[in-house]
Amino acid sequence: MFRRRKAQEPEADEIEDLGEGIDDDVDDETDDATGGSGGSAPTGTGPWDADEDVSDVERVDLGGIQVPLVDGIEVQVNVADEQIVAATIQHGTSAMQVQAFAAPKSAGLWRDVRREIIAELKEGGGSAEEADGPFGPELTASVPSPDAGKGGPATQPARFVGVDGPRWFLRGVISGAAASDASAAEPLEAVFADIVVVRGDDPMAPRDLLELRLPREAQQALDEQAAKSDLDPFQRGPEITEVR
């Protein structure tokens, strides 16, 4: 878990993930994308490309994305198959899962991805419709709830936001109170707008996830924790939970 460091406050070395959440990654096709972007950020605003002259704020460096650290915000990582696949920004009872993907030079991905999400949610018992948001077109959705079989509601509200950048696409999935409360969404939207995307120069197929990694200090702390648990069978192991 990463929080904004206060004066004389040591760096946090606890890293955890959101646990169960919305998991509807776009598929990893390798063909050329078709269709326009429909989700580019207005000129002079973020999310930012790494080559832009971005604001000098404290950010946690996760490799493919750099997430600003502000008061009241926690940044967590989501792990699948021993790989970090997303970052989750937590604020109170609201959360936003963020993923960055490679995109072709000629066109963006967000318009096609919106159509796919709508179709997938409809097939799975949910629904979604397009709306205008702070980053352009977005989806207001009802997604199947993980508690549906436990007496809970069949669906829960969510928002899907996206921005097409230069050779990258950034997607956010907002859940909790912020999915339906504009004031609760503002802190998460502010963080999303100030994320820096580091696409890199390596060739990548469209829709491939940009590689995410832990900051060096956090990875070192995790390695030390794992080594200690190997020596002491009664010591708890690393606190990263796999997302399924």
C-alpha positions in Angstrom: 0.0 0.0 0.0 1.4 3.4 -0.9 0.4 6.7 0.7 1.7 10.2 0.4 4.7 10.5 2.7 4.5 13.1 5.5 7.5 14.8 7.0 9.6 12.4 9.0 7.2 9.5 8.2 9.0 6.3 7.0 8.1 4.8 3.7 5.3 2.2 3.8 6.5 -1.3 3.1 3.1 -3.0 3.2 1.8 -3.9 -0.3 -1.7 -5.3 -0.8 -4.4 -5.5 -3.4 -8.1 -4.7 -3.5 -9.1 -8.3 -3.4 -12.3 -9.2 -5.2 -13.3 -6.5 -7.7 -14.3 -5.8 -11.2 -12.2 -7.9 -13.5 -13.1 -7.3 -17.2 -9.8 -6.7 -19.0 -9.9 -6.0 -22.7 -8.8 -9.0 -24.7 -5.2 -9.1 -25.9 -5.8 -9.1 -29.7 -2.7 -8.4 -31.8 -4.5 -7.0 -34.9 -4.6 -3.4 -35.9 -7.2 -1.4 -34.1 -10.0 0.2 -36.1 -12.2 3.2 -35.2 -11.4 6.5 -33.6 -10.4 7.4 -30.1 -13.4 9.2 -28.7 -11.6 9.6 -25.3 -8.6 11.9 -25.7 -8.0 14.2 -22.8 -8.4 17.9 -23.5 -5.3 19.8 -24.5 -3.3 20.9 -21.4 -4.7 18.3 -19.1 -3.8 14.8 -18.2 -3.4 11.9 -18.1 0.1 12.6 -19.3 2.6 11.0 -21.5 6.1 10.5 -20.1 7.5 12.8 -22.8 5.4 15.8 -21.6 6.4 18.4 -19.1 4.3 17.2 -16.3 3.6 18.7 -12.9 6.2 18.2 -10.2 4.2 16.2 -7.7 5.1 13.1 -5.7 4.2 10.0 -7.6 4.6 6.3 -7.0 6.6 4.8 -9.9 4.9 1.5 -11.0 6.8 1.3 -14.3 4.2 1.7 -17.0 2.3 4.2 -15.0 3.2 6.8 -12.3 0.4 7.5 -9.9 0.2 10.8 -7.9 0.2 10.4 -4.1 -2.2 12.8 -2.5 -3.8 13.0 1.0 -6.5 10.5 1.6 -5.5 8.3 -1.3 -4.0 4.8 -1.1 -2.4 3.1 -4.1 -2.6 -0.7 -4.2 -1.5 -3.3 -6.7 -3.5 -6.2 -8.3 -1.6 -9.4 -9.0 -2.5 -12.3 -11.3 -0.2 -15.2 -12.2 2.5 -13.6 -10.1 2.4 -10.5 -12.3 1.2 -7.0 -11.4 -1.7 -6.4 -13.8 -3.3 -3.2 -12.4 -3.2 -0.5 -9.8 -6.1 0.3 -7.6 -6.6 3.8 -6.2 -8.6 3.7 -3.0 -10.4 6.7 -1.4 -12.8 6.0 1.4 -15.5 3.6 0.2 -14.6 4.3 -3.4 -12.0 2.7 -5.7 -10.6 3.0 -9.2 -8.7 0.2 -10.9 -6.3 1.5 -13.5 -4.6 -0.3 -16.4 -2.5 1.0 -19.3 -2.3 -0.7 -22.7 -0.2 -0.3 -25.8 -2.1 1.2 -28.7 -1.4 1.7 -32.5 0.0 4.9 -33.8 -2.8 5.5 -36.2 -5.9 5.2 -34.0 -7.1 4.9 -30.4 -8.7 2.0 -28.7 -11.4 3.5 -26.4 -14.3 3.6 -28.9 -13.9 -0.1 -29.7 -13.3 -1.1 -26.1 -16.5 0.7 -25.0 -18.5 -1.4 -27.5 -16.9 -4.6 -26.3 -17.5 -3.8 -22.6 -21.2 -3.1 -23.4 -21.6 -6.4 -25.2 -19.7 -8.4 -22.5 -21.8 -6.8 -19.6 -25.0 -7.5 -21.5 -24.0 -11.1 -22.0 -23.1 -11.5 -18.3 -26.3 -10.0 -16.9 -25.2 -6.4 -16.6 -25.7 -3.3 -18.6 -23.9 -0.1 -19.7 -24.6 3.0 -21.6 -22.5 5.8 -22.9 -22.3 9.2 -21.1 -20.2 12.3 -21.2 -17.7 12.6 -18.5 -14.7 14.7 -17.5 -12.4 12.7 -19.9 -14.9 12.5 -22.8 -17.1 9.5 -23.5 -17.4 7.0 -20.7 -19.7 4.2 -19.6 -22.2 4.2 -16.8 -22.7 0.6 -16.0 -24.3 -2.0 -13.8 -21.9 -4.9 -13.4 -22.7 -8.4 -11.9 -22.0 -8.3 -8.2 -19.6 -10.9 -6.6 -22.1 -11.1 -3.7 -25.1 -11.9 -5.9 -25.1 -15.6 -4.8 -24.7 -14.7 -1.2 -28.0 -12.8 -0.8 -26.5 -9.5 -2.0 -27.7 -7.4 -5.0 -27.4 -8.9 -8.5 -25.5 -5.9 -9.8 -23.5 -3.0 -8.6 -22.8 0.4 -10.2 -19.6 1.2 -12.0 -18.0 3.7 -14.3 -15.6 3.0 -17.1 -13.4 5.9 -18.1 -10.7 5.9 -20.8 -8.2 8.1 -22.5 -6.3 7.5 -25.7 -2.7 8.8 -25.6 0.2 8.6 -28.0 0.6 4.9 -28.6 -1.1 4.0 -25.3 -4.6 3.7 -23.8 -5.4 4.3 -20.1 -8.5 2.8 -18.6 -10.1 3.3 -15.2 -12.9 1.3 -13.6 -14.6 3.3 -10.8 -16.6 1.4 -8.1 -18.1 2.0 -4.7 -19.7 5.3 -3.8 -17.8 7.2 -6.6 -19.6 5.2 -9.3 -22.9 7.1 -8.6 -21.8 10.1 -6.5 -20.1 12.9 -8.4 -18.6 14.5 -5.3 -17.1 11.1 -4.2 -15.7 10.6 -7.6 -13.8 13.9 -7.7 -10.7 12.7 -5.8 -10.3 9.7 -8.0 -10.8 11.7 -11.2 -8.1 14.1 -10.0 -5.7 11.3 -9.5 -6.6 9.7 -12.9 -6.0 13.1 -14.6 -2.5 13.4 -13.2 -1.3 9.9 -14.0 1.8 9.7 -16.2 1.9 6.8 -18.7 5.3 5.5 -19.7 4.8 3.7 -23.0 8.5 3.1 -23.7 10.0 2.5 -27.2 9.8 -1.3 -27.3 7.5 -2.7 -30.0 4.2 -4.0 -28.5 1.0 -5.4 -30.0 -2.1 -3.2 -29.6 -3.9 -4.0 -26.3 -0.8 -5.5 -24.6 -0.7 -4.4 -21.0 2.2 -2.0 -20.2 4.5 -3.7 -17.7 3.9 -2.7 -14.1 6.4 -3.3 -11.3 6.8 -2.4 -7.7 9.1 0.6 -6.8 12.6 -0.5 -5.9 12.1 0.2 -2.1 8.9 -1.7 -2.0 10.3 -4.7 -3.9 13.4 -4.7 -1.6 11.1 -4.8 1.5 9.0 -7.6 0.0 12.1 -9.6 -0.8 13.4 -9.2 2.7 10.1 -10.2 4.1 10.0 -13.3 2.0 13.6 -14.2 3.0 12.7 -13.8 6.6 9.7 -16.1 6.3 11.9 -18.8 4.7 14.1 -18.8 7.8 11.2 -18.6 10.3 8.3 -21.1 9.6 6.1 -19.1 12.0 6.6 -15.8 10.2 3.8 -14.6 7.9 4.8 -14.3 4.3 4.4 -11.5 1.8 1.0 -9.7 1.9 0.3 -9.7 -1.9 -2.9 -11.5 -2.7 -3.6 -12.9 -6.2 -6.6 -11.6 -8.1 -8.7 -14.2 -9.8 
